[in-house]
């Protein structure tokens, strides 16, 4: 599979660069795995983190480049440390030994080839807990197929309905259609939600949507699509913790947080649709999930 990086077409950007020779595409990384943090993480959705936390592996770089990204230092500035495929597999096993409920691969798209190899090694050595693929959804179906049978839980975003907004904030052409095709493939692979007796997620899909300032109608269209397509077979995570960071200072509409009234209106809309399997986010708690103090102590 490593030859796929000779002319990388893993994501919808299709940069075509030879990452095996040290070249980088829009994701900002070559073929070497780079991670910012590996540690138990307690601020994901309840059935993911539960009591013991999720075994999060935060990968450096990103193929989407959202201007408002809360993890800007690792997604754009590529803060992190290089590790090998064997080391990645070992870290997964170490997290399992710490008692986490799952292995949570955060921003993994540009490392699919290396992740597949690491997962196979780790599973051969006794990795048994569920694997979570935590993504922006700017994915190619062909690449996601490489993960079939290896990933148990998909945790995708559905960021934008309107492609004009996707281009303005993420320079992502055809984001909505690309993302919904990716989510359809994820659902095909893992199917409806499966929980343990104590409510811990074992299989299924949680789709996240971060509400943005002045984009309530876009958010409603996303809820319309997701509930109309999947009903209660997936979880929805409706997030309100958008935080304006310095890189958006020149984008007027992004220079404020979501108001309580805006968020409540969206939640009321979700209820009116009949949505019941949704997580209503507490901004303070979830904020810690999106802008942690990253360090390499767990790497």
C-alpha positions as CSV (number, residue, x, y, z in Angstrom):
1,X,0.0,0.0,0.0
2,X,2.9,2.4,0.5
3,X,3.1,2.9,-3.2
4,X,-0.2,4.8,-3.0
5,X,1.9,7.6,-1.6
6,X,4.1,7.8,-4.7
7,X,1.4,9.9,-6.3
8,X,-0.9,10.7,-3.4
9,X,-4.6,10.7,-4.3
10,X,-5.9,9.6,-0.9
11,X,-8.3,12.6,-0.3
12,X,-10.5,14.7,-2.6
13,X,-7.6,17.2,-3.0
14,X,-5.8,14.7,-5.2
15,X,-2.5,16.6,-5.0
16,X,-0.6,13.8,-6.7
17,X,2.6,14.5,-4.9
18,X,5.2,11.8,-4.1
19,X,5.0,11.8,-0.3
20,X,7.5,8.9,-0.2
21,X,10.1,11.2,-1.5
22,X,9.4,13.8,1.1
23,X,7.0,16.0,-0.9
24,X,3.9,17.4,0.8
25,X,0.4,18.1,-0.5
26,X,-2.2,20.4,1.0
27,X,-2.3,18.3,4.1
28,X,1.2,19.5,4.9
29,X,2.9,16.2,5.6
30,X,4.9,13.6,3.8
31,X,4.9,9.9,4.3
32,X,6.2,10.0,7.9
33,X,3.6,9.8,10.6
34,X,3.5,12.8,12.8
35,X,1.4,13.0,16.0
36,X,0.8,15.8,18.5
37,X,-0.6,13.9,21.4
38,X,-1.4,10.3,22.5
39,X,-3.3,9.9,25.7
40,X,-6.7,9.1,27.3
41,X,-9.2,11.8,26.4
42,X,-12.3,12.4,28.4
43,X,-14.2,15.1,26.4
44,X,-15.7,13.2,23.5
45,X,-19.4,12.3,23.3
46,X,-20.5,10.3,26.3
47,X,-20.6,6.8,24.7
48,X,-17.1,7.4,23.3
49,X,-15.4,8.7,26.4
50,X,-17.6,7.1,29.1
51,X,-15.8,6.5,32.4
52,X,-12.3,5.6,31.3
53,X,-11.8,7.9,28.4
54,X,-11.1,7.5,24.7
55,X,-7.6,6.6,23.6
56,X,-6.9,9.6,21.4
57,X,-4.2,9.8,18.9
58,X,-4.0,13.4,17.5
59,X,-2.4,13.4,14.1
60,X,-0.6,16.4,12.7
61,X,-1.6,18.1,9.5
62,X,-5.0,18.1,7.8
63,X,-6.5,18.0,4.3
64,X,-9.3,20.5,5.0
65,X,-7.7,23.6,6.5
66,X,-10.7,25.3,8.1
67,X,-9.8,29.0,8.8
68,X,-11.5,28.7,12.3
69,X,-9.8,25.4,13.3
70,X,-9.6,25.1,17.1
71,X,-6.6,22.8,16.7
72,X,-4.8,25.2,14.4
73,X,-1.3,24.5,15.8
74,X,-1.4,20.9,14.8
75,X,-3.7,21.0,11.7
76,X,-2.0,23.9,10.0
77,X,1.3,24.5,11.8
78,X,1.9,20.7,12.0
79,X,3.1,20.7,15.6
80,X,4.0,17.1,16.5
81,X,6.6,14.4,16.7
82,X,7.4,11.8,14.1
83,X,6.8,8.1,14.9
84,X,7.0,4.9,12.9
85,X,4.2,2.5,12.0
86,X,5.5,0.0,14.5
87,X,5.5,2.7,17.2
88,X,2.0,3.7,16.3
89,X,0.8,0.1,16.7
90,X,2.6,-0.1,20.1
91,X,1.0,3.1,21.3
92,X,-2.4,1.7,20.5
93,X,-1.7,-1.3,22.6
94,X,-0.3,0.9,25.4
95,X,-3.6,2.9,25.4
96,X,-5.6,-0.4,25.6
97,X,-3.5,-1.4,28.6
98,X,-4.5,1.9,30.3
99,X,-8.1,0.8,30.1
100,X,-9.5,3.3,27.6
101,X,-12.7,2.3,25.8
102,X,-11.5,2.7,22.3
103,X,-8.6,3.9,20.1
104,X,-9.6,7.3,18.7
105,X,-7.8,8.3,15.5
106,X,-8.2,12.1,15.3
107,X,-7.7,13.8,11.8
108,X,-6.5,10.6,10.2
109,X,-7.4,11.1,6.6
110,X,-3.9,11.7,5.2
111,X,-2.4,8.8,7.1
112,X,-4.9,6.1,6.0
113,X,-2.2,3.9,4.4
114,X,0.0,4.0,7.5
115,X,-3.0,3.6,9.9
116,X,-4.2,0.4,8.1
117,X,-0.7,-1.1,8.5
118,X,-0.5,-0.1,12.1
119,X,-3.9,-1.4,12.9
120,X,-3.2,-4.8,11.4
121,X,0.0,-5.1,13.4
122,X,-1.7,-4.0,16.6
123,X,-4.7,-6.4,16.1
124,X,-2.3,-9.3,15.5
125,X,-0.7,-8.4,18.9
126,X,-3.9,-8.3,20.8
127,X,-5.7,-5.0,20.1
128,X,-9.4,-5.7,20.8
129,X,-11.1,-2.5,21.7
130,X,-13.1,-0.6,19.1
131,X,-11.4,1.7,16.7
132,X,-12.8,5.2,16.2
133,X,-12.2,7.1,13.0
134,X,-12.6,10.8,13.8
135,X,-12.7,12.9,10.6
136,X,-13.8,16.1,8.8
137,X,-15.5,13.9,6.2
138,X,-13.5,15.4,3.3
139,X,-12.8,11.8,2.3
140,X,-12.8,9.7,-0.8
141,X,-14.9,6.6,-0.7
142,X,-12.2,4.6,-2.3
143,X,-9.8,5.4,0.5
144,X,-12.4,4.7,3.2
145,X,-12.9,1.2,1.7
146,X,-9.3,0.4,2.9
147,X,-10.6,0.7,6.4
148,X,-13.4,-1.8,6.1
149,X,-13.2,-4.4,8.9
150,X,-10.7,-2.4,10.8
151,X,-12.8,0.5,12.0
152,X,-15.8,0.0,14.3
153,X,-17.0,3.6,15.0
154,X,-17.0,6.5,12.6
155,X,-17.1,10.0,14.1
156,X,-17.4,12.3,11.0
157,X,-18.2,16.0,10.8
158,X,-20.8,17.4,8.5
159,X,-19.6,21.0,8.5
160,X,-21.5,22.7,5.7
161,X,-24.5,22.3,3.5
162,X,-23.8,25.3,1.3
163,X,-20.6,24.9,-0.8
164,X,-20.1,28.6,-0.9
165,X,-19.5,28.5,2.8
166,X,-17.3,25.5,2.5
167,X,-15.1,27.3,0.0
168,X,-15.0,30.5,2.1
169,X,-14.0,28.9,5.3
170,X,-12.2,25.7,4.2
171,X,-11.4,26.1,0.5
172,X,-13.1,22.7,0.0
173,X,-14.8,22.3,-3.4
174,X,-18.0,20.2,-3.4
175,X,-17.7,19.6,0.4
176,X,-21.3,18.6,1.1
177,X,-21.6,16.0,-1.7
178,X,-18.2,14.6,-0.9
179,X,-19.0,14.4,2.8
180,X,-22.4,12.7,2.5
181,X,-20.9,10.1,0.1
182,X,-18.2,9.5,2.7
183,X,-20.7,9.2,5.5
184,X,-22.8,6.8,3.4
185,X,-19.8,4.6,3.0
186,X,-19.0,4.7,6.7
187,X,-22.6,3.7,7.6
188,X,-22.4,0.9,5.0
189,X,-19.3,-0.5,6.8
190,X,-20.5,-0.3,10.4
191,X,-24.3,-0.1,10.3
192,X,-26.6,1.2,13.0
193,X,-25.6,2.1,16.6
194,X,-24.6,-0.8,18.9
195,X,-24.0,-0.1,22.6
196,X,-22.8,-2.3,25.4
197,X,-25.1,-2.9,28.4
198,X,-23.5,0.1,30.2
199,X,-24.0,2.4,27.3
200,X,-20.5,2.4,25.7
201,X,-20.5,2.5,22.0
202,X,-19.2,-0.6,20.2
203,X,-20.2,0.1,16.6
204,X,-21.9,2.8,14.5
205,X,-21.7,6.4,13.4
206,X,-21.9,9.7,15.3
207,X,-22.1,12.7,13.0
208,X,-20.9,16.0,14.4
209,X,-22.1,19.4,13.4
210,X,-20.5,22.6,14.8
211,X,-22.9,25.5,14.6
212,X,-21.2,28.7,13.2
213,X,-22.2,32.3,13.8
214,X,-24.9,33.5,11.4
215,X,-25.2,30.1,9.7
216,X,-28.3,28.8,11.5
217,X,-30.2,28.0,8.2
218,X,-27.2,26.0,7.0
219,X,-27.3,24.0,10.2
220,X,-31.0,23.3,9.9
221,X,-30.4,22.0,6.4
222,X,-27.8,19.6,7.7
223,X,-30.1,18.3,10.3
224,X,-32.9,17.9,7.7
225,X,-30.5,15.8,5.6
226,X,-29.1,13.6,8.4
227,X,-32.4,12.8,10.1
228,X,-34.2,12.4,6.8
229,X,-31.5,9.9,5.6
230,X,-30.6,8.0,8.7
231,X,-33.3,8.6,11.2
232,X,-32.4,7.2,14.6
233,X,-29.8,4.8,13.2
234,X,-27.0,7.2,13.9
235,X,-26.2,9.6,16.7
236,X,-26.1,13.4,16.0
237,X,-23.8,15.6,18.0
238,X,-24.9,19.3,17.7
239,X,-22.1,21.4,19.0
240,X,-22.1,25.0,20.2
241,X,-18.5,25.6,21.3
242,X,-17.3,27.6,18.3
243,X,-14.5,29.9,19.6
244,X,-13.1,32.8,17.5
245,X,-9.3,32.6,17.3
246,X,-6.8,35.1,16.0
247,X,-6.7,33.7,12.5
248,X,-10.3,34.8,11.9
249,X,-9.9,38.4,12.9
250,X,-10.5,39.6,9.4
251,X,-13.7,37.6,8.9
252,X,-16.3,39.7,10.7
253,X,-19.1,37.1,11.0
254,X,-16.7,34.6,12.7
255,X,-15.5,37.0,15.4
256,X,-18.1,36.0,18.0
257,X,-19.4,32.9,19.7
258,X,-22.8,31.4,19.2
259,X,-25.5,33.0,21.3
260,X,-27.7,30.9,23.6
261,X,-30.8,31.9,21.6
262,X,-29.2,30.7,18.3
263,X,-28.3,27.4,19.8
264,X,-31.6,26.9,21.5
265,X,-33.4,27.7,18.2
266,X,-31.4,24.9,16.5
267,X,-32.1,22.4,19.3
268,X,-35.8,23.3,19.1
269,X,-35.7,22.7,15.4
270,X,-34.1,19.3,15.9
271,X,-36.8,18.4,18.4
272,X,-39.5,19.5,15.9
273,X,-38.0,17.1,13.3
274,X,-38.3,14.2,15.8
275,X,-34.6,13.9,16.4
276,X,-34.1,12.1,19.7
277,X,-30.6,10.5,19.4
278,X,-28.6,13.6,19.7
279,X,-26.0,15.1,22.0
280,X,-26.6,18.6,23.1
281,X,-23.2,20.0,23.8
282,X,-22.1,21.9,26.9
283,X,-19.8,24.6,25.5
284,X,-17.4,24.8,28.4
285,X,-16.9,21.1,28.7
286,X,-16.5,20.5,24.9
287,X,-14.2,23.5,24.5
288,X,-11.6,21.6,26.4
289,X,-11.9,18.8,23.8
290,X,-11.2,21.1,20.9
291,X,-8.4,23.4,22.2
292,X,-6.4,21.3,24.6
293,X,-2.9,22.1,25.8
294,X,-1.1,19.9,23.3
295,X,2.2,18.4,24.4
296,X,4.3,15.4,23.5
297,X,4.5,13.8,26.9
298,X,2.1,11.0,25.9
299,X,3.9,10.3,22.6
